[in-house]
Amino acid sequence: MNSNVYYRVSAVVGFLAVALGAFGAHGLKEVLLRNDAVAVWQTGALYHLVHAVVLLLVAGRAPFARAAWWCFGCGTVVFSGSLYVLALTQLKWLGMITPLGGTLLLAGWVLLALRSEHTA
């Protein structure tokens, strides 16, 4: 993939963060209240949106930090995705998957911190 594709994928991740956040607040409100999972959905949406912005920043910066971008992208899917599904289904075993996504998000931050190519 070239940098334009990474940037566009990052924008789609951001779009989905806003759409899923709004859908949870409005379209899924009753289900989330019934499942006592509003906070779970909100946590997924918050991390989704924050890391969508990070994806955009990483994709738009040269030199491109490919490994960090992939950690953030996969981490967002696993972390937020597992929380979204958990909030809707109450499948408690998903709680064991969520930390894997968190670990990927942390790895993305570590990879950014350890990069040797720093530009002003």
N, C-alpha and C positions, 0 to 999 in steps of 0.2 A: 504494500500500500504506500502511496505517496503522502506527503504532508497534507494535501488538500482533503484526501479521504479521511485521514485521522481527525482533521478539524471538523469535517462534516459529520462524522460519526459522533464526535464529542457534542456537537450542536443537537443531534438527535437525542442523545442521552439527556441533555438539558431540557429539551422539549418534553420528553417522557417524565422527567422529574416534576415539572410544573403540572403536566396533565394528570399524573397519578396522585400528586398532592391534592389537587382540586377535586379529582374524582373521589378520593377518600373522604374529603371534607363534606362533599355534597351527595354524590351518587351512592356511596357506600356507607353513609353515616349510620343508618339503622343497623346494618350488619355489624359494623365495628362497635357500636354501642352494645348490641346484643352479645357480642363476643368479648366485651370488656377489653377491646384491643385498639382503641383510638390512639393511645400513647405509642403502641408498637408501630402502627402505621405512620404516625408522625415522625418517629425516630428514623424509620426507613426513608421517608421522604426528605428529611433534613440531610441525612448523609448522602442520599442520592443527588440532591441539588448542589450541595457543597462540592462533591467530587466531580460533578458535571462541569462546574466552573474550573476546577483544577485540571480536568482533562483538556478543556479549551486552552488554558494557559500553557500547559505542557505541549500541546499540539502546535501552538502558534509560536513557540520559542525555538530559536536555533542556538546551539545544536539540539536536535530533537532527542529527548530522553525516552526512547522506545520502550525499554524495560519498565520504567516507572509508569508510563502511559498504560501499558498492558496490566500492570498490577492494579492501578487505580480503576481501570475499566472492568476487569474481572472481579476485583474486590467489590465494586459497586453492585454488579449483577448478583453476586453471591450474598453479600451482606444485606442490601436493601431488598433484593428479590426474595430471600428467605423470610425476611420480616413481613413483607407484603403477603406472602402465601400463609405464613403463620397467623397473621391477623384475620385472614379470611376463613381459614380452615381449622384453626386451633390444633393443628398437628404438632404436638409438643416436641417431637424428635427433630423438628427443624431448628430448634434452639441449639442443637449440636453442630449445625452447619454454619450458622451465623458467624461464629468466631473465626471460621476459616476465611470468610470474606473480610472480616476485620483485620486479620493477619495480613492479607493481601494489601489492604489499604495502608497499614503500617509499613509494609515492605516498600510500597511506592514512595512514601515519605522518606524512608531511610535511603532509598536509591537516589532521591533528589538531593538529600543532604550530603551524600558521599561522592557526588559527581565531581570530577576534577576539572571539567570545562566550565569555568565561571566567567560570565561576561558582565560587564558593567551596564 
